[in-house]
Structures are given as C-alpha cells and as structure tokens.
Amino acid sequence: MALWEATSGTWINLLAVAFGTLCGAALGSRVSLQLAQQWRRWLGVVTLLLAVQMVQPLWQLRLGVFPAVMPALLALVLGVSVGEALALERRLGAWLRAAGSSAPGSSFSGSPHSGSGPGVLAGTFVLFCVGPMTLVGCLRNGALGDADLLLVKAGLDGVSSALLAAGVGLTLAWVLLPMAVFQFALSAAGALMAAGLPDPMASPALVFSAALGGLLVLSLALELLELPHPSSVNALPALLLAPLLGWGIQP
C-alpha cells in the first residue's frame, strides 16, 4: 500500500488542527461556546452516519449459522468486563485532568479561556490522540487505506483546536509534533497487520475487526450528540479480542 494511502487521514487531521489553531488564535474569545456546541452536535450526526456504514459487514459476515453481530457482542461483553476491571475510563479521566493541570496556572477545560503552558499541550495531546476514534481510525487507514473515520476526527479536532487556541494562541501548534508521531506509528502498525494479506479488504478477520471498531465509533457519536451511551473507552480491550474471534468468521 502506498504511503499516502496508508497515512492520508493523519495528514488531513494534522492540517485541520493547524488550520483550527490559526483560526482560534486570530478569533480569540469571539468563538462562543454555544456555536461550538452546535458544531460538536453536527459532527456527532456525521460520525453517527459513518458508524452505521462501518458496522454493515457485521450483517454480511457469519460465524457458522450466526451473523457476525453475535461474536461482536461477545467481544464487547468480554472487553468491557476487562475495561471495567481496569477502570480504563476513570484512569483516562484522571490522566486528562492531571495533564491539564500539570503547569502552574494552567487549566484544561476545553473552553476558549483555558490557560497556557505545557499542561494545556499535554491535555490537548490526550484529547486528540487517546481514544477509540484515533486507534480505530489510524489502524483502519493503515490496514485498509480507508481514511473516512480520521476525516471526521479531523473535523472534531479542528473545532477543538480553534476553541483551545482562542485561549492559548499559537502555542497550541506544538501539539502537532507528538500527534504526528503517535498517529503515523498507529497507521504503520495497521499497514504491518495487513502486509501479509494480498487483499486486506477480502480478509474476514480484518473486516470483522474494523466493523467491531465501528460499534465503538457509534458510542462516540452518541456521546457527541449528548445521548445516553456505553463507555467506548472501557470497551477498547474488545479490539484486542476481535482478531481472535475473527478467524472463524466467513463471508
């Protein structure tokens, strides 16, 4: 797979954050939280549409007489059980709060009036790079050459970077370097996973794993729309179980 095909989503994501940072720094506090909330909800609608498209293979693939929805549910149940036992969501929340307050006088609230300093940059990196959308999007881009999820993420990160840069200015641009390293590494991992397959899109195990990731994206879409949703963070271990369950999947 060509380099651009495997990493296109990350390049566009980085450009969106850079553009959002420039706009936010120029607009300052003129970006209202009410407008930002509307942007977030519309991104939720687009994310929901993409998630519905991503999970379609679960109805087409089968495990014996059962549709692939059943092993996907099993992977989620087991994965969430592990995630709850490890308290992944609580630990991530604590990490995000600690990253946002690590510098004296800084805060990470996601508002146009956030403080400045390394604490905000650390918190911004966590916001942009730690979560199912980054993990699934980069692996999907690297393995299948499909950047759709990262394009939606680029829209969300662009809005978030504009809001944050309204408070901290162009300092926020420093987050682009660790963000690029992290996401390119994930895309490379996805490409390595698919390297031994003549046609990754024809591999039922890989397609099943990508579709299972779509269920986590669906949860994220509900969160963006401020609707009741299961924890996508605690469900992350399900992505590790997906390839194991996927070997018995057939078209």
SEGULO-650199 format. One record per residue: residue in one letter; x, y, z of N, C-alpha, C in turn. Coordinates in steps of 0.02 Angstrom, whole numbers, padded with zeros to 5 digits, always signed. Atoms other than C-alpha are relative to their C-alpha. Last residue first. Layout:
BEGIN
AXYZXYZXYZ...
% end
This chain:
BEGIN
P+00045-00045+00036-00913-00709+00212-00070-00029-00006Q+00001+00013+00072-00832-00818+00346-00047+00048-00034I+00051-00036+00039-00782-00780+00525+00008-00017-00074G+00052+00046+00020-00684-00911+00621-00054+00031-00043W-00029+00052+00043-00525-00807+00624-00053-00051-00021G+00011-00008+00071-00624-00656+00684+00026-00055-00044L+00066+00024+00017-00638-00709+00865-00012+00001-00076L+00004+00070-00022-00451-00693+00888-00067-00030-00019P-00035+00044+00048-00441-00534+00781-00004-00074+00019A+00032+00006+00065-00581-00453+00885+00038-00045-00049L+00032+00066+00006-00508-00490+01057-00027-00011-00070L-00053+00051-00004-00384-00345+01052-00029-00070-00009L-00037-00003+00063-00521-00226+00990+00058-00051-00001A+00035+00040+00050-00630-00283+01135+00036-00001-00066P-00028+00068+00003-00499-00213+01254-00034-00046-00050L-00059+00006+00042-00560-00038+01200+00032-00070+00000A+00009+00054+00050-00733-00063+01277+00061-00010-00044N-00003+00065-00034-00690+00036+01434-00007-00058-00048V-00068+00008-00027-00652+00186+01323+00007-00068+00035S-00043+00024+00054-00811+00168+01220+00071-00011+00025S-00068-00027-00002-00916+00182+01378+00042-00031-00056P-00047+00041-00038-01098+00146+01337+00070+00030-00004H-00045+00042+00040-01208+00289+01277+00043-00043+00046P-00026+00055-00040-01351+00401+01334+00041-00048-00043L+00052+00051-00012-01365+00549+01214+00030-00055+00044E+00022-00007-00070-01258+00707+01213-00059-00045+00015L+00069-00024+00003-01245+00705+01022-00031+00008+00069L-00002-00066+00030-01056+00692+01037-00070+00031-00004E-00030-00045-00049-01080+00546+01159+00002+00072-00028L+00052-00014-00050-01199+00459+01039+00025+00048+00053A+00049-00043+00033-01068+00475+00902-00056+00019+00049L-00027-00068+00001-00935+00404+01018-00049+00050-00031S+00005-00026-00068-01043+00251+01050+00026+00071+00005L+00071-00014-00010-01061+00227+00862-00012+00028+00071V+00012-00066+00030-00872+00241+00847-00073+00020+00008L-00028-00048-00047-00857+00096+00969-00010+00071-00026L+00046-00002-00057-00976-00004+00860+00025+00049+00053G+00056-00044+00017-00872+00042+00707-00051+00005+00056G-00020-00069-00016-00721-00036+00791-00055+00049-00016L+00008-00004-00073-00815-00201+00779+00021+00070+00024A+00071-00011-00013-00828-00169+00592-00015+00004+00074A+00016-00069+00018-00640-00148+00579-00073+00017+00014S-00030-00043-00050-00611-00310+00674-00015+00073-00013F+00039+00006-00062-00735-00402+00563+00028+00046+00054V+00062-00036+00011-00651-00335+00405-00044-00002+00062L-00016-00070+00000-00483-00394+00469-00062+00043-00008A-00021-00019-00068-00546-00567+00515+00014+00074+00005P+00057-00006-00046-00645-00583+00352+00020+00022+00070S-00014+00040-00060-00491-00542+00245-00058+00007+00049A+00031+00066+00009-00552-00482+00074+00012-00045+00060M+00072-00008+00000-00521-00298+00113-00036-00066-00007P+00026-00008-00068-00342-00341+00159-00076+00004+00004D+00055-00048+00004-00307-00407-00018-00031+00008+00069P+00001-00026+00068-00142-00500-00037-00054+00053-00010L+00062+00018+00033-00126-00514+00153-00001+00029-00071G-00003+00069+00024+00046-00520+00233-00063-00022-00037A-00054+00010+00049+00060-00331+00246+00001-00071-00029A+00028+00020+00064-00112-00308+00328+00053-00019-00051M+00050+00053-00011-00051-00304+00507-00026-00028-00066L-00036+00062-00014+00104-00207+00453-00048-00058+00010A-00028+00023+00064-00006-00072+00374+00037-00065+00009G+00054+00026+00041-00107-00057+00536+00025-00028-00066A+00019+00064-00031+00052-00039+00638-00056-00032-00040A-00051+00048+00020+00112+00096+00516-00015-00069+00029S+00014+00017+00070-00053+00188+00541+00051-00051-00026L+00058+00043+00001-00026+00180+00730-00018-00022-00072A-00021+00065-00027+00151+00247+00713-00059-00048+00000F-00036+00034+00053+00090+00388+00599+00022-00070+00024Q+00048+00024+00049-00039+00433+00732+00034-00035-00059F+00045+00050-00028+00084+00444+00876-00045-00030-00055V-00038+00061-00016+00223+00535+00784-00046-00056+00021A-00022+00031+00062+00102+00661+00707+00037-00066+00013M+00060+00028+00031+00017+00698+00874+00018-00036-00065P+00014+00066-00030+00186+00718+00958-00062-00033-00030L-00057+00047+00005+00232+00852+00829-00014-00067+00034L-00001+00034+00064+00062+00938+00807+00056-00053-00005V+00029+00066-00009+00047+00979+00993+00003-00041-00065W-00051+00049-00020+00170+01121+00969-00028-00070+00007A-00028+00033+00059+00035+01215+00871+00053-00052+00018L+00033+00064+00010-00054+01253+01035+00030-00039-00058T-00037+00049-00040+00072+01391+01071-00028-00070-00012L-00037+00045+00045-00012+01485+00928+00042-00051+00038G-00036-00026+00058-00136+01563+01049+00036-00054-00039V-00073+00007-00009-00178+01495+01221+00040+00025-00059G-00024-00018-00066-00360+01550+01242+00076-00001+00006A+00028-00065-00017-00428+01557+01065+00024+00023+00068A-00047-00052+00021-00307+01415+01029-00027+00070+00013L-00057-00002-00046-00416+01299+01134+00050+00056-00019L+00023-00023-00066-00576+01339+01040+00058+00007+00049A+00018-00071+00006-00493+01327+00870-00022+00028+00067S-00062-00039+00000-00407+01164+00920-00015+00075-00007S-00029-00002-00068-00574+01088+00970+00063+00043+00002V+00043-00042-00042-00656+01135+00804+00031+00007+00070G-00006-00069+00025-00511+01064+00704-00041+00049+00041D-00061-00028-00027-00505+00909+00813+00010+00072-00023L+00008-00009-00072-00688+00870+00776+00062+00033+00030G+00049-00053-00011-00667+00898+00589-00009+00016+00074A-00032-00063+00018-00506+00797+00585-00048+00058+00010K-00041-00021-00056-00593+00657+00679+00034+00067-00014V+00047-00025-00050-00722+00650+00540+00037+00025+00062L+00025-00063+00028-00580+00637+00414-00052+00031+00047L-00047-00054-00017-00496+00508+00525-00021+00067-00029L+00007-00014-00071-00651+00399+00513+00048+00055+00021D+00063-00035-00015-00656+00411+00323-00005+00019+00074A-00013-00057-00044-00471+00370+00297-00063+00034+00025D+00064-00036-00009-00491+00195+00224+00011+00056+00052G-00004-00059+00042-00324+00127+00160-00063+00042+00004L+00048+00003+00055-00371-00042+00232+00004+00059-00049A+00014+00068+00022-00231-00079+00354-00042-00003-00063G-00060+00036+00018-00154+00093+00380-00013-00068-00031N-00033-00035+00054-00316+00193+00374+00062-00039-00024R+00042+00010+00060-00409+00066+00480+00033+00033-00061L-00008+00070+00020-00269+00063+00609-00039-00015-00064C-00068+00009+00026-00268+00253+00612+00012-00071-00023G-00010-00037+00061-00457+00270+00628+00068-00010-00031V+00034+00034+00054-00480+00131+00755+00014+00035-00067L-00025+00069+00007-00348+00199+00873-00031-00034-00060T-00069-00001+00024-00387+00384+00847+00025-00071-00014M+00001-00029+00067-00576+00362+00860+00071+00003-00030P+00016+00048+00054-00559+00239+01004+00003+00030-00070G+00070+00017+00005-00470+00362+01120-00013-00046-00059V+00016+00058-00042-00308+00447+01162-00074-00014-00004C-00033+00063+00020-00242+00558+01021-00019-00061+00041F-00002+00014+00072-00335+00725+01014+00020-00072-00016L+00065-00011+00031-00389+00744+01196-00001-00022-00072V+00044+00053-00024-00229+00667+01264-00068+00005-00033F-00023+00062+00032-00124+00783+01155-00045-00059+00021T+00024-00001+00069-00230+00931+01212+00021-00063-00037G+00071+00016+00001-00201+00886+01394-00028-00002-00069A+00007+00071-00019-00014+00881+01368-00073-00021-00001L-00023+00039+00057-00019+01048+01274-00006-00075+00015V+00051-00002+00052-00128+01126+01410+00021-00042-00060G+00058+00038-00023-00008+01070+01545-00055-00003-00052P-00006+00071+00018+00142+01129+01445-00058-00042+00024G-00055+00036-00029+00084+01310+01459+00001-00072-00019S-00051+00017+00048-00073+01411+01433+00055-00037+00036G-00065-00030-00013-00238+01434+01521+00050-00021-00053S-00048+00044-00034-00408+01393+01450+00066+00035+00010H-00035-00038-00052-00523+01539+01406+00048-00045+00040P-00043-00049+00030-00588+01473+01239+00042+00038+00051S+00033-00063+00014-00652+01322+01332+00048+00049-00031G+00029+00002+00067-00589+01142+01325-00036+00064-00017S+00073+00007-00004-00568+01139+01513-00032-00004-00068F+00021+00031+00063-00383+01112+01526-00074-00014+00005S+00059+00043-00008-00308+01226+01656-00017-00029-00067S+00033+00022+00061-00144+01317+01680-00060-00044+00017G+00043-00050+00030-00086+01424+01824-00035-00022-00063P+00029-00049-00045+00060+01313+01868-00042+00051-00038A-00039-00061-00001+00082+01175+01738-00033+00051+00046S-00070+00013-00020+00021+00999+01774+00042+00063+00001S-00016-00042-00057-00163+01049+01774+00073-00006+00022G+00023-00068+00008-00219+00988+01604+00019+00046+00057A-00036-00031+00055-00113+00833+01609-00019+00073-00008A-00069-00012-00023-00181+00788+01781+00041+00035-00054R+00002-00055-00048-00361+00810+01721+00071+00017+00024L+00016-00062+00036-00328+00704+01567-00001+00060+00047W-00059-00019+00038-00241+00569+01669-00012+00067-00037A-00049-00026-00048-00384+00564+01794+00062+00023-00036G+00024-00064-00024-00509+00546+01652+00048+00032+00049L-00010-00048+00053-00405+00409+01574-00023+00070+00020R-00072-00015+00003-00396+00317+01739+00015+00051-00055R-00016-00041-00059-00585+00329+01763+00074+00020-00002E+00030-00067+00010-00617+00268+01585+00018+00046+00059L-00033-00038+00052-00494+00124+01600-00027+00071-00007A+00022-00070-00008-00557+00060+01767+00032+00046-00051L-00059-00042+00000-00453-00100+01747-00016+00074+00010A-00045+00025-00053-00599-00210+01798+00062+00043+00006E+00029-00020-00064-00716-00102+01694+00045-00022+00057G-00007-00072-00007-00604-00121+01542-00026+00026+00066V-00071-00013-00014-00591-00309+01565+00011+00075+00012S-00013+00030-00066-00780-00327+01578+00072+00013+00020V+00024-00048-00050-00799-00205+01433+00012-00027+00070G-00043-00059-00001-00690-00317+01326-00020+00050+00052L-00064+00018-00032-00782-00477+01371+00045+00060+00007V+00014+00019-00069-00952-00401+01334+00064-00017+00037L+00015-00060-00039-00886-00313+01179-00013-00016+00073A-00063-00037-00009-00804-00470+01109-00011+00063+00042L-00041+00037-00048-00964-00570+01140+00066+00037+00014L+00029-00012-00066-01068-00435+01053+00041-00036+00054A-00016-00070-00017-00952-00442+00904-00026+00017+00069P-00068-00002-00028-00962-00633+00907+00022+00072+00016M-00004+00038-00062-01153-00613+00891+00072-00003+00028V+00021-00043-00056-01155-00472+00763+00009-00037+00066A-00059-00022-00038-01054-00584+00648-00017+00048+00056P-00031-00059+00030-01216-00669+00595+00057+00025+00044F+00015-00065-00032-01242-00841+00668+00030+00057-00040V+00068-00021+00019-01255-01004+00571-00017+00069+00026G+00046+00057+00004-01067-01034+00574-00068+00023-00024L-00038+00049-00040-00986-00868+00616-00045-00061+00006R+00033+00049-00043-01055-00755+00479+00051-00042+00038L-00045+00054-00021-01010-00597+00385-00036-00047+00048Q-00017+00039+00060-01144-00492+00297+00046-00059+00017W+00059+00036+00023-01232-00421+00450+00015-00045-00060L+00021+00046-00053-01071-00372+00539-00063-00039-00019P-00025+00068+00010-01011-00301+00372-00020-00049+00055Q+00038+00040+00047-01130-00152+00395+00028-00071-00010V+00023+00063-00031-01042-00088+00552-00038-00045-00048M-00055+00043-00021-00938+00045+00463-00023-00068+00026Q-00032+00030+00060-01085+00122+00369+00054-00049+00020V+00050+00046+00030-01184+00148+00530+00029-00034-00061A+00001+00060-00041-01027+00223+00610-00049-00052-00028L-00058+00040+00017-01007+00347+00466+00000-00066+00039L+00010+00025+00068-01185+00412+00487+00058-00046-00020L+00052+00051-00003-01162+00426+00675-00010-00031-00068T-00033+00058-00029-00999+00522+00649-00049-00059+00005V-00042+00029+00052-01089+00642+00533+00035-00063+00025V+00045+00027+00051-01226+00672+00663+00041-00034-00055G+00030+00061-00026-01097+00692+00801-00045-00033-00050L-00052+00051+00009-01003+00819+00696-00024-00067+00027W+00002+00018+00071-01168+00913+00690+00055-00050-00017R+00058+00043+00012-01176+00905+00880-00005-00020-00074R-00012+00066-00029-00999+00970+00902-00058-00047-00015W-00049+00035+00043-01026+01116+00784+00009-00072+00024Q+00035+00019+00061-01184+01163+00881+00047-00036-00048Q+00044+00056-00017-01088+01157+01045-00039-00023-00061A-00041+00061-00004-00950+01266+00972-00043-00061+00015L-00015+00019+00069-01081+01396+00923+00042-00064+00000Q+00062+00022+00030-01147+01400+01102+00011-00023-00072L+00010+00070-00019-00970+01407+01172-00064-00027-00030S+00045+00012-00057-00942+01568+01075-00007-00075+00015V+00032+00065+00012-00789+01597+00965-00042-00017+00061R+00061-00011+00040-00756+01785+00986-00036-00065-00018S+00060+00018-00038-00636+01744+01129-00065+00011-00039G+00000-00011-00072-00486+01744+01013-00066-00021+00032L+00067-00020-00023-00528+01749+00828-00001+00016+00074A+00020-00063+00031-00348+01750+00762-00067+00026+00029A-00045-00053-00023-00281+01619+00882-00021+00068-00027G+00014-00014-00070-00434+01511+00850+00044+00056+00028C+00064-00035-00005-00415+01524+00662-00016+00019+00071L-00008-00067+00030-00230+01480+00665-00064+00041+00007T-00042-00039-00046-00259+01335+00785+00009+00072-00026G+00041-00019-00057-00404+01270+00680+00039+00042+00050F+00047-00052+00023-00295+01274+00524-00043+00024+00058A-00040-00060+00014-00154+01178+00611-00046+00058-00020V-00020-00028-00065-00279+01054+00686+00040+00064-00011A+00059-00027-00033-00359+01026+00516+00017+00032+00066L+00016-00063+00033-00189+01007+00431-00061+00033+00033L-00050-00049-00021-00140+00875+00559-00014+00068-00031N+00014-00015-00070-00302+00778+00529+00048+00054+00026I+00057-00046+00001-00275+00789+00340-00019+00021+00072W-00022-00064+00031-00101+00714+00358-00057+00051+00002T-00040-00036-00049-00168+00583+00480+00024+00066-00028G+00043-00027-00052-00307+00530+00361+00039+00040+00051S+00035-00061+00024-00187+00513+00214-00042+00031+00054T-00007-00054-00050-00072+00391+00307-00039+00063-00018A+00000+00026-00069-00098+00222+00223+00000+00054+00052E+00061+00037-00011-00148+00289+00051-00006-00023+00072W+00055-00047-00007-00010+00419+00056-00065-00036+00016L-00005-00038-00063+00123+00289+00093-00059+00047+00009A-00039-00062+00005+00066+00173-00046-00002+00039+00065M+00042-00060+00000+00000+00000+00000+00044+00062+00000
% end
